[in-house]
């Protein structure tokens, strides 16, 4: 595998630094994930209300939610993470 990943440079954090570095990131990522899930659930809820869809299962979701939707939701979810959220998550570090 190493030979095929010459363009990737892996860097490991020193031991016991995760708790110092990650809390800021974890809170921001949590806000992003909540926004993304909200958007995805809104789409799924819309599909559930669609009279043309007989059964809402995995195959139906695959047919009605594509990668473009997911990327749009990711963009919208990130734009919904406010500057205040970032500042509140990182006030100790920033």
Residue, then its C-alpha position, 0 to 999 in steps of 0.5 A: x500500500x505504501x508504494x501506491x500512496x506516495x502522494x500522501x504524507x501521513x503525520x501522527x500527533x504525539x501521544x496525549x495531544x488529542x485531548x488538547x487539539x480535538x475538543x475544538x474540532x469535535x464541537x464544530x464537527x458535531x454542529x456540522x453533522x447535526x445540520x447535515x442530518x437535519x437536511x437529510x431528514x427533511x429530504x427523507x420526510x419529503x419522500x415519505x409524503x410523496x404519494x408516488x412512492x409506495x414504499x420508503x426503503x433503501x432502494x427508494x432512497x438510493x434512487x431519490x438521493x444522489x451524490x449531488x444531493x449529499x454534496x449540496x447538503x454538506x455545503x449547506x450544513x457547513x454554511x449553517x455552522x455560524x461564526x458564533x458556534x466556531x468562536x464558542x467552541x474555540x474560545x480557549x484556543x483562539 
